[in-house]
Amino acid sequence: MTKYVVYKRVSRKSQGESGLGLEAQQRDIDIFLSTYAADPEVIATFTEVQSGADDDRPELAKALALVRATPGCELLVAKLDRLSRRVSYIAKLMEDKRAPFRVACMPNADPFQLHLYAALGEQEREFISRRTIAALGAAKARGAKLGGLRPHTDRRNAALRAQADAHAAKCIMVIGPMREARKTYAEIAATLQAMNIPTARGGRWNDVTVARIVKRMEQPAEAA
């Protein structure tokens, strides 16, 4: 029997009140417990409303303390970014042998894959932020008024473009070396799928989705 301490986190109070973010996390946790865990026992659940960029989170501290105090216990989170959005924090926690953790949506990931995914996620968020700022600056330079309904749409579209570019930049860190090793698109897709790196739309990787990523990164950056 493996004991688990479940930790769930949302960044905004509205997410916590609506239950939307928490429900999705609980769904993934339930799938893990019913499919990948042998005779699991959840001994406690902690829920927090706080940014994942903050390392000082009271509920997470309580969850980790309980894991450390309970033999044969692991911390269980739905996604890696629910634990932390900082790769430095993830790396530090990996070194703590008294506080092992599992990620429900990456049930077979080894420490190397978790560390890589944390690093890629951090890079993606930084890229999105910089891309959005650049897009808004370019829109302002063209005379667009930043305020009201249309600018809100512009900002949303800029953010979506930034997110797509950031996702491609993250994936190319895995795709690039494999392309240099003359791996086929199908072989690359299989590797990305095995690493549980999601596609832009959350589907399965195939040779077409890999080719799109490569094409996007080979094109000049779109003027925002």
C-alpha positions in Angstrom: 0.0 0.0 0.0 1.2 3.5 -0.9 0.0 6.4 1.1 -0.6 9.7 -0.6 -1.0 13.3 0.5 -2.9 15.2 -2.2 -2.0 18.8 -2.9 -4.2 21.0 -5.1 -3.6 24.6 -6.0 -5.3 27.4 -7.9 -3.9 30.9 -8.5 -7.1 32.9 -8.2 -9.8 33.0 -5.6 -12.5 32.8 -8.4 -11.0 29.5 -9.5 -11.2 28.2 -6.0 -14.8 29.3 -5.5 -16.0 28.0 -8.8 -14.3 24.7 -8.4 -13.4 24.6 -12.1 -9.7 24.4 -11.6 -9.9 22.2 -8.6 -12.3 19.8 -10.3 -10.0 19.3 -13.2 -7.1 18.6 -10.8 -9.2 16.1 -8.8 -10.2 14.3 -12.0 -6.5 13.8 -13.0 -5.7 12.6 -9.4 -8.6 10.2 -9.4 -7.4 8.7 -12.8 -3.9 8.2 -11.4 -5.2 6.6 -8.2 -7.5 4.2 -10.0 -5.2 3.4 -12.9 -1.5 3.7 -11.9 -1.4 3.3 -8.1 -1.4 -0.1 -6.4 -3.7 -0.2 -3.4 -3.5 3.6 -2.7 -4.6 5.4 0.4 -5.1 9.1 0.5 -4.5 10.2 4.1 -5.0 13.9 3.6 -5.8 16.6 1.0 -4.5 20.2 1.1 -5.9 23.0 -1.1 -4.3 26.4 -1.7 -5.3 29.6 -3.5 -1.9 31.1 -4.2 0.5 31.7 -7.1 2.8 28.9 -8.1 5.6 31.4 -8.3 5.5 31.8 -4.5 7.5 29.2 -2.7 6.2 30.2 0.7 2.8 28.5 0.7 1.3 27.4 4.1 -0.8 24.5 2.8 2.0 23.1 0.7 4.3 23.3 3.8 1.7 21.3 5.8 1.4 18.7 3.0 5.1 18.2 2.8 5.5 18.1 6.6 2.9 15.3 6.7 4.7 13.4 3.9 8.0 13.6 5.7 6.4 12.4 9.0 4.6 9.4 7.4 6.7 6.4 6.3 5.9 5.2 2.8 4.0 8.4 1.9 4.2 10.5 -1.3 2.9 13.9 -2.3 0.5 13.7 -5.2 -0.3 16.6 -7.5 -2.3 16.7 -10.7 0.3 18.7 -12.8 3.8 19.7 -12.1 3.0 23.4 -12.2 0.5 22.9 -9.4 3.5 22.0 -7.2 5.6 25.0 -8.4 6.2 27.2 -11.4 9.9 27.5 -10.4 12.3 24.9 -11.7 14.7 25.8 -8.9 12.0 24.7 -6.4 11.3 21.5 -8.2 15.0 20.6 -8.3 15.4 21.3 -4.6 12.4 19.2 -3.7 13.7 16.3 -5.9 16.8 16.3 -3.6 14.7 15.9 -0.5 14.5 12.1 -0.1 12.0 12.5 2.7 9.4 14.1 0.5 8.9 12.1 -2.7 6.2 13.3 -5.0 4.2 12.0 -8.0 2.6 13.9 -10.8 -0.8 12.4 -11.8 -0.7 13.4 -15.5 2.9 12.2 -15.9 2.6 8.8 -14.0 5.7 7.2 -15.6 7.9 10.2 -15.7 11.4 9.8 -14.2 13.3 12.6 -12.3 15.1 13.7 -15.5 11.9 14.1 -17.4 10.2 16.0 -14.6 13.2 18.4 -14.3 13.2 18.9 -18.1 9.5 19.6 -18.1 9.8 22.1 -15.3 12.6 23.9 -17.1 10.6 24.0 -20.3 7.5 25.3 -18.5 9.4 28.1 -16.9 10.9 29.1 -20.2 7.5 29.0 -21.9 6.0 31.4 -19.3 8.8 33.8 -19.6 8.5 33.8 -23.4 4.7 34.4 -23.3 5.3 37.4 -21.0 7.9 38.9 -23.3 6.0 38.2 -26.5 2.8 39.8 -25.1 4.7 42.9 -24.0 6.3 43.2 -27.5 3.0 42.7 -29.2 1.3 45.4 -27.2 4.2 47.7 -27.8 4.0 47.2 -31.6 0.2 47.7 -31.6 0.7 51.0 -29.7 3.3 52.1 -32.2 0.9 51.5 -35.0 -1.6 53.8 -33.3 -3.9 51.3 -31.8 -5.7 52.5 -28.7 -5.1 50.1 -25.8 -8.3 50.1 -23.9 -11.9 49.1 -24.6 -13.3 46.1 -26.4 -11.0 46.0 -29.5 -7.8 46.4 -27.6 -8.9 43.7 -25.3 -9.3 41.5 -28.3 -5.9 42.5 -29.6 -4.3 41.6 -26.3 -6.1 38.3 -26.3 -4.9 37.5 -29.8 -1.4 38.6 -29.0 -1.4 36.4 -25.9 -2.6 33.4 -28.0 0.1 34.0 -30.6 2.7 34.3 -27.8 1.4 31.1 -26.2 1.7 29.2 -29.5 5.2 30.5 -30.2 6.2 29.7 -26.6 4.9 26.2 -26.9 6.8 25.7 -30.2 10.0 27.1 -28.6 9.6 24.7 -25.7 9.0 21.6 -27.9 11.9 22.5 -30.3 14.3 22.0 -27.4 13.4 18.3 -27.7 12.7 18.2 -31.4 15.9 20.0 -32.5 18.4 17.5 -31.2 16.4 14.6 -32.6 16.2 16.3 -36.0 20.0 16.7 -36.0 20.2 13.0 -35.2 18.1 12.3 -38.3 15.1 11.0 -36.4 11.8 10.9 -38.4 8.8 13.0 -37.5 7.0 9.8 -36.4 9.9 8.9 -34.1 10.0 12.4 -32.6 6.2 12.3 -32.1 6.6 9.0 -30.2 9.2 10.5 -27.9 7.2 13.6 -27.2 4.2 11.4 -26.4 6.2 9.2 -24.1 7.5 12.3 -22.2 3.9 13.5 -21.7 4.7 16.8 -23.3 1.3 18.1 -24.5 0.5 19.3 -28.0 -0.7 22.9 -28.4 -4.3 21.6 -28.3 -3.8 18.8 -25.8 -4.1 16.0 -28.4 -1.7 13.2 -29.3 1.6 13.8 -31.2 2.0 12.6 -34.7 4.2 13.4 -37.7 2.0 16.2 -38.8 2.0 18.0 -35.4 5.8 17.7 -35.2 6.1 19.1 -38.8 4.0 22.1 -37.8 6.2 22.9 -34.9 9.3 22.7 -37.1 7.7 24.9 -39.7 6.6 27.5 -37.1 10.1 27.8 -35.7 11.7 28.0 -39.1 9.5 30.9 -40.2 10.5 34.5 -39.4 8.8 35.9 -36.3 5.4 37.4 -37.2 5.1 41.1 -36.7 2.7 41.6 -33.9 
